[in-house]
Amino acid sequence: MFNISNFLEKFKNITPPNKFIKDIFISVVKNTTNILLKKNDLDVRNGTIFISTDPIIKNEIFLQKDEIMKQIVKNLNKYKKTIRDMR
């Protein structure tokens, strides 16, 4: 007999869209460092978010990397496949 839970099992590992991840990342960076990033400055690939902006801004973000990553994990905890690193 077919069990519906087997069918729904594949939906547990849904990856959030990149736009959603970028919005969360921008929000967390704004709250943590008071730096406003643009979506064009971010690229999400294979669980890593790449920041392409001014090196001074990038360094300020990386100084707060641990706190930013904790907040992102907290905000995206219901998703299995989210960002694990930033560069």
C-alpha positions as CSV (number, residue, x, y, z in Angstrom):
1,M,0.0,0.0,0.0
2,F,1.2,3.5,-0.9
3,N,2.0,5.7,2.1
4,I,1.6,9.5,1.6
5,S,4.5,10.2,3.9
6,N,6.8,8.5,1.4
7,F,5.6,10.8,-1.3
8,L,6.0,13.9,0.8
9,E,9.5,12.9,2.0
10,K,11.1,14.6,-1.0
11,F,9.7,17.9,0.0
12,K,11.6,18.0,3.2
13,N,14.8,18.9,1.4
14,I,13.5,21.8,-0.7
15,T,16.1,24.5,-1.3
16,P,14.9,28.0,-0.9
17,P,15.2,30.2,-4.0
18,N,18.3,32.4,-4.4
19,K,16.2,35.6,-4.2
20,F,14.9,34.6,-0.8
21,I,18.4,33.8,0.5
22,K,19.7,37.1,-0.8
23,D,16.9,39.0,1.0
24,I,17.6,37.2,4.2
25,F,21.4,37.8,3.9
26,I,20.9,41.5,3.1
27,S,18.6,41.9,6.1
28,V,21.0,40.1,8.5
29,V,24.0,42.1,7.3
30,K,22.0,45.4,7.7
31,N,21.0,44.5,11.2
32,T,24.4,43.3,12.2
33,T,26.8,45.7,10.5
34,N,24.5,48.6,9.4
35,I,25.8,48.0,5.8
36,L,23.2,48.0,3.0
37,L,24.1,45.6,0.2
38,K,22.4,45.3,-3.2
39,K,21.1,42.0,-4.6
40,N,23.5,42.5,-7.6
41,D,26.4,42.3,-5.2
42,L,25.5,38.8,-4.1
43,D,25.8,35.4,-5.9
44,V,24.6,32.1,-4.4
45,R,26.2,28.9,-5.7
46,N,26.5,25.5,-4.1
47,G,25.7,26.5,-0.6
48,T,28.1,29.5,-0.6
49,I,27.2,33.2,-0.9
50,F,29.7,35.3,-2.8
51,I,30.0,39.0,-2.1
52,S,31.3,41.2,-4.8
53,T,31.5,44.7,-3.5
54,D,34.1,47.3,-2.2
55,P,36.9,45.5,-0.3
56,I,36.4,47.8,2.7
57,I,32.8,46.8,3.0
58,K,33.6,43.2,2.4
59,N,36.2,43.2,5.2
60,E,33.7,44.8,7.6
61,I,31.2,42.0,6.8
62,F,33.9,39.3,7.3
63,L,34.8,40.7,10.7
64,Q,31.2,39.9,11.7
65,K,31.1,36.6,9.8
66,D,30.3,34.4,12.8
67,E,27.4,36.5,14.0
68,I,26.0,36.8,10.5
69,M,26.2,33.1,9.8
70,K,24.5,32.3,13.1
71,Q,21.6,34.7,12.3
72,I,21.3,33.2,8.8
73,V,21.1,29.6,10.2
74,K,18.6,30.8,12.7
75,N,16.4,32.4,10.0
76,L,16.7,29.5,7.5
77,N,16.6,26.7,10.0
78,K,13.6,25.0,8.4
79,Y,15.4,24.5,5.2
80,K,17.9,21.7,4.9
81,K,20.0,23.1,2.0
82,T,21.0,26.7,2.7
83,I,24.1,28.7,2.7
84,R,27.0,27.3,4.7
85,D,29.7,29.8,3.9
86,M,30.3,33.2,2.5
87,R,33.2,34.5,0.4
